[in-house]
Amino acid sequence: MAEMKFSKDHEWVRLEGDAATIGITDHAQQALGDVVFVDLPELGRVVTAGEACAVVESVKAASDVYAPISGRIVDVNSALAESPSLINSEPTSGGWFFRIEPSTPVEFDGLMDEAGYASFVESVA
């Protein structure tokens, strides 16, 4: 399986070939609670690292989902429209949000690895 990296905004990124798959972390979905709605970005949209480009709503709150790397949106997980609960049940697999064709692949290297993210989560808890 491809290496997964993490942002301080609690997104994960998996680089696979020419695309990067993005979702929210297990920690983030637990904090949100039951997800009831997702607003995904438009295909073809160009985003910059750190830009809000999707929204996830739960029974507790609505939160922005940020692009952890820059690029063009090449795919969205349309299954989330019918089953937003996939984000809770499969946050790092079937609950992915969108795929980006990276414009600056080196940004991926600047994200945290799993151990770094675990330390980050502990430090802000």
C-alpha positions in Angstrom: 0.0 0.0 0.0 1.2 3.5 -0.8 2.6 5.7 2.0 0.1 7.8 3.9 1.0 11.3 5.2 -1.0 13.6 7.4 -1.7 17.3 7.8 -2.1 19.4 10.9 -5.7 20.0 9.8 -6.3 16.2 10.2 -6.4 15.2 6.6 -4.5 12.1 5.3 -2.9 11.9 1.8 -2.0 8.7 -0.1 0.1 9.3 -3.2 -0.7 6.6 -5.8 0.8 7.1 -9.2 -0.1 10.5 -10.6 -2.9 11.2 -8.1 -3.1 11.8 -4.4 -6.2 10.5 -2.5 -7.4 12.7 0.4 -9.6 12.1 3.4 -10.0 12.9 7.0 -8.2 11.0 9.7 -9.8 8.5 12.1 -9.1 11.0 14.9 -11.0 13.7 13.0 -14.0 11.5 12.3 -14.2 10.5 15.9 -14.1 14.1 17.0 -16.9 14.9 14.6 -19.2 12.1 15.5 -21.8 10.7 13.1 -21.3 12.3 9.6 -24.6 13.2 7.9 -23.5 15.3 4.9 -20.5 16.0 2.7 -20.0 18.9 0.2 -17.3 17.8 -2.2 -15.2 20.1 -4.5 -15.9 20.5 -8.3 -14.0 18.3 -10.7 -11.2 20.3 -12.4 -11.0 22.9 -9.5 -7.4 24.0 -8.9 -6.6 24.2 -5.1 -3.7 25.4 -3.1 -2.3 23.6 -0.1 -4.2 24.8 3.0 -7.3 25.9 1.0 -10.7 24.8 2.2 -12.3 22.8 -0.6 -14.9 20.5 1.0 -17.2 20.5 4.0 -18.2 17.6 6.2 -21.2 17.9 8.5 -21.9 15.8 11.5 -24.6 15.7 14.2 -22.2 17.9 16.2 -20.7 20.4 13.8 -19.7 21.4 10.2 -16.0 21.5 9.4 -14.0 22.5 6.4 -11.8 19.9 4.7 -8.5 21.4 3.5 -6.3 20.5 0.5 -3.1 19.2 2.1 -1.3 19.7 -1.2 -1.8 21.9 -4.3 -3.2 20.6 -7.5 -6.3 19.9 -9.6 -9.2 17.9 -8.4 -9.5 14.9 -10.7 -12.0 12.7 -8.8 -14.5 12.9 -6.0 -16.0 10.1 -4.0 -19.6 10.3 -5.2 -20.5 7.3 -2.8 -20.4 9.8 0.1 -23.5 11.6 -1.2 -25.6 8.4 -0.5 -23.5 7.1 2.4 -21.7 9.8 4.3 -21.3 7.3 7.1 -18.5 5.7 5.1 -16.3 8.5 6.6 -17.0 7.1 10.1 -16.7 3.4 9.2 -13.8 3.6 6.7 -12.1 6.9 7.2 -8.8 5.9 5.5 -10.3 3.7 2.8 -13.8 3.9 1.4 -14.5 7.2 3.2 -12.0 9.2 1.0 -13.1 12.7 -0.2 -11.3 13.6 -3.4 -8.2 13.0 -5.5 -5.8 15.6 -6.6 -3.3 15.6 -9.5 -0.4 17.3 -7.5 1.1 20.4 -9.1 3.9 20.6 -6.5 4.6 16.9 -5.5 7.3 18.0 -3.0 4.5 19.3 -0.7 3.8 15.6 0.1 7.2 15.3 1.6 6.5 18.1 4.0 3.5 16.4 5.6 3.8 14.3 8.8 4.3 10.5 8.8 2.1 8.3 11.0 4.3 8.6 14.0 4.6 12.4 13.6 0.9 12.7 13.3 0.3 10.6 16.4 2.7 12.8 18.4 0.9 15.9 17.0 -2.5 14.6 18.1 -1.2 13.9 21.6 0.4 17.3 21.9 -2.9 19.1 21.1 -5.1 16.8 23.1 
